Amino acid sequence: MLHLPRKPRQAKCLNRRRFMQTYMLPDNGNKTGEYAGAGIWGSSPSIDENHVYIATGNMYSAPLRIRQCQEEQNNQTTPTSDPGKCIEPENHSNSMLALDLDSGEIKWYRQLGGYDLWFFACNNLSTPNCPPGPNPDADFSEAPMMLSVNVNGTKREIVVAVQKSGFAWALDRHNGDLVWFTVSVLLY
């Protein structure tokens, strides 16, 4: 529920009326066993300059053709040069996105997790119920934070979010270009 009094259309949300709906996964065409997941975990999205910045989770299921694509990638003797080969353009799982605040239209997105189909059965890697990997469970569990920083002497407006895998990503707020990334190291 958003309450932004400067825009009456958004204020109507207090009456529990939907003012925006944007899908994070391709349309399943009313079929079961297709796409599910890509939830938006961060409950406090960042809002600035008529944009809403969000980050999404991993998939819980994917169509058979996508699972077969990943299994084919896993069985190659040399690693693929395109780790996102099995990710369709409308698949916004493990992504950071900027949505237009008025329409919900995706202004830009960056898919940052590759193929990641994970659910509780994957805790035990020997279970036959876990789909073909790598399945790192690398979703974003927080909304992106907005920062203004100096990068090489130039002021940049960025959004930053950290995945459960330990990767921290900083993207340009205006176009989603990668500014920097880093990986945390466990020291214990």
C-alpha positions as CSV (number, residue, x, y, z in Angstrom):
1,M,0.0,0.0,0.0
2,L,1.5,3.3,-1.1
3,H,0.4,6.7,0.0
4,L,1.8,9.6,-1.9
5,P,-0.5,12.5,-1.5
6,R,1.1,14.5,-4.3
7,K,-0.7,12.3,-6.9
8,P,-4.4,11.6,-6.4
9,R,-4.3,8.4,-8.4
10,Q,-1.8,6.9,-6.1
11,A,-3.6,8.1,-3.0
12,K,-6.5,5.9,-4.1
13,C,-4.4,3.0,-3.2
14,L,-5.5,3.6,0.4
15,N,-8.9,2.5,-0.7
16,R,-7.3,-0.9,-1.7
17,R,-7.6,-0.2,-5.4
18,R,-4.8,-1.5,-7.6
19,F,-3.0,1.3,-9.4
20,M,-0.1,-0.7,-10.9
21,Q,0.5,-4.3,-11.9
22,T,3.7,-5.4,-13.6
23,Y,4.6,-9.1,-14.2
24,M,8.1,-10.3,-13.4
25,L,7.9,-13.6,-15.4
26,P,6.6,-14.5,-18.9
27,D,2.9,-15.3,-19.3
28,N,2.1,-18.9,-18.6
29,G,-1.0,-18.9,-20.8
30,N,-3.1,-20.4,-18.0
31,K,-0.9,-23.6,-18.0
32,T,0.4,-25.3,-14.9
33,G,4.0,-26.4,-14.4
34,E,5.4,-23.3,-16.1
35,Y,6.9,-20.2,-14.5
36,A,6.5,-19.3,-10.8
37,G,8.5,-17.2,-8.4
38,A,10.5,-14.0,-9.0
39,G,8.8,-12.5,-5.9
40,I,9.6,-9.0,-4.7
41,W,11.1,-9.5,-1.3
42,G,11.9,-5.9,-0.3
43,S,8.8,-4.5,1.3
44,S,10.0,-0.9,1.1
45,P,10.8,0.0,-2.5
46,S,12.9,3.0,-3.2
47,I,11.0,5.8,-5.0
48,D,12.6,8.7,-6.8
49,E,12.0,10.8,-9.9
50,N,8.8,9.0,-10.8
51,H,10.5,5.6,-10.6
52,V,10.1,2.7,-8.2
53,Y,13.2,0.6,-7.8
54,I,12.7,-3.1,-6.9
55,A,14.7,-6.3,-6.8
56,T,13.3,-9.8,-7.3
57,G,13.9,-13.3,-6.1
58,N,14.6,-16.6,-7.8
59,M,12.2,-18.8,-9.8
60,Y,10.3,-21.7,-8.1
61,S,9.5,-23.4,-11.3
62,A,10.2,-23.0,-15.0
63,P,8.8,-24.5,-18.2
64,L,10.1,-27.9,-19.4
65,R,11.9,-26.3,-22.4
66,I,13.8,-23.9,-20.0
67,R,14.8,-26.8,-17.6
68,Q,16.0,-28.8,-20.6
69,C,18.0,-25.9,-21.9
70,Q,19.8,-25.7,-18.5
71,E,20.4,-29.4,-18.4
72,E,22.0,-29.2,-21.8
73,Q,24.2,-26.3,-20.6
74,N,25.2,-28.4,-17.5
75,N,26.2,-31.3,-19.7
76,Q,28.7,-29.4,-21.9
77,T,32.3,-30.3,-21.6
78,T,33.4,-26.7,-21.9
79,P,31.5,-23.9,-20.1
80,T,29.1,-21.9,-22.2
81,S,30.1,-18.4,-23.2
82,D,26.5,-17.3,-22.6
83,P,25.5,-18.1,-19.0
84,G,22.1,-16.4,-19.6
85,K,21.2,-18.6,-22.6
86,C,18.2,-20.2,-20.8
87,I,16.8,-16.9,-19.5
88,E,14.0,-15.4,-21.6
89,P,13.9,-11.6,-22.0
90,E,10.6,-11.4,-20.0
91,N,12.1,-13.3,-17.1
92,H,13.0,-10.8,-14.4
93,S,13.9,-13.2,-11.6
94,N,17.1,-12.2,-9.7
95,S,16.9,-8.8,-11.2
96,M,17.0,-5.1,-10.3
97,L,14.3,-3.0,-12.0
98,A,13.1,0.6,-12.4
99,L,9.4,0.9,-12.9
100,D,7.5,4.0,-14.0
101,L,5.5,5.1,-10.9
102,D,2.5,6.1,-12.9
103,S,2.1,3.2,-15.4
104,G,4.2,0.3,-13.9
105,E,6.1,0.0,-17.2
106,I,9.5,-1.4,-16.8
107,K,11.9,1.5,-17.7
108,W,15.1,-0.7,-17.3
109,Y,16.1,-4.0,-15.8
110,R,19.2,-5.9,-15.2
111,Q,19.1,-9.7,-14.7
112,L,21.9,-10.5,-12.2
113,G,21.5,-14.1,-11.2
114,G,21.3,-16.3,-14.3
115,Y,19.3,-19.5,-14.2
116,D,18.2,-20.0,-10.6
117,L,15.3,-22.3,-10.0
118,W,15.3,-23.0,-6.2
119,F,12.8,-24.2,-3.6
120,F,13.0,-26.0,-0.3
121,A,13.6,-29.5,-1.9
122,C,16.9,-28.1,-3.1
123,N,18.3,-28.0,0.4
124,N,19.1,-31.7,0.0
125,L,21.0,-31.9,-3.3
126,S,20.4,-35.6,-3.6
127,T,16.7,-35.2,-4.0
128,P,15.3,-35.9,-7.4
129,N,12.8,-33.1,-7.0
130,C,15.4,-30.4,-7.4
131,P,15.6,-29.2,-11.1
132,P,18.9,-29.0,-13.0
133,G,21.3,-26.5,-11.4
134,P,23.3,-24.4,-10.7
135,N,20.4,-23.1,-8.5
136,P,22.4,-20.8,-6.2
137,D,19.3,-19.4,-4.4
138,A,20.9,-16.0,-5.1
139,D,17.8,-13.8,-4.9
140,F,17.7,-10.3,-3.6
141,S,16.1,-10.2,-0.2
142,E,15.9,-6.4,0.1
143,A,14.8,-3.5,-1.9
144,P,17.6,-1.5,-3.7
145,M,19.0,1.5,-1.7
146,M,19.4,4.8,-3.5
147,L,22.8,6.6,-3.1
148,S,24.6,9.5,-4.6
149,V,28.3,8.7,-4.8
150,N,31.5,10.0,-6.5
151,V,33.0,7.5,-8.9
152,N,36.3,8.6,-10.3
153,G,35.5,12.2,-9.5
154,T,32.1,12.1,-11.1
155,K,28.8,12.3,-9.1
156,R,26.7,9.2,-9.9
157,E,23.1,8.4,-8.7
158,I,23.0,4.7,-8.1
159,V,20.8,1.9,-6.7
160,V,22.6,-0.8,-4.7
161,A,21.3,-4.2,-3.6
162,V,22.9,-7.3,-2.2
163,Q,22.0,-10.9,-3.1
164,K,22.0,-13.8,-0.7
165,S,25.0,-15.1,-2.6
166,G,27.0,-12.2,-1.2
167,F,27.2,-10.2,-4.5
168,A,26.6,-6.5,-4.1
169,W,25.5,-4.7,-7.2
170,A,25.5,-0.9,-7.9
171,L,23.6,0.2,-11.0
172,D,23.1,3.6,-12.5
173,R,19.6,4.9,-11.4
174,H,18.8,6.3,-14.8
175,N,19.6,3.5,-17.2
176,G,20.5,0.4,-15.1
177,D,24.1,0.3,-16.4
178,L,26.6,-1.5,-14.1
179,V,28.6,0.9,-12.0
180,W,30.4,-1.6,-9.8
181,F,30.0,-4.9,-8.1
182,T,31.8,-6.8,-5.3
183,V,31.6,-10.1,-3.5
184,S,31.7,-10.4,0.3
185,V,34.1,-12.7,1.9
186,L,33.3,-14.8,5.0
187,L,36.0,-14.4,7.6
188,Y,35.4,-17.0,10.3
